[in-house]
């Protein structure tokens, strides 16, 4: 473990590099932890209805219905209606894309679609 007295300036370039390397390692570890946490959260959304997924994603990002509505260029009532929907509502693709972009997820995730790979020879 690297320790140093904050009252003394670091004069040794090697020490500075060791501290920088330790800070970078800590940031990488934090990034891995955050990405794994985010992946687990997103995986948990697949059992929910469209409205439950939308509400959960909005709350996860700490956004209000009003803010999300303004971002997607729709009325706040529309967002409330989407969140109350059991089935995917009739929604413009452009609105869906705006919602996905603001919520930092794919359209597939909002719609509850898992990525599938085609069998060999199929399109």
Secondary structure, 3 states (H helix, E strand, C coil): CCCCCCCCCCCCHHHHHHHHHHHHHHHHHHHHHHHHHHHHHHHHHHHCCHHHHHHHHHHHCCCCHHHHHHHHCCCHHHHHHHHHCCCCCCCCHHHHHHHHHHHCCCHHHHHCCCCCCCCCCCC
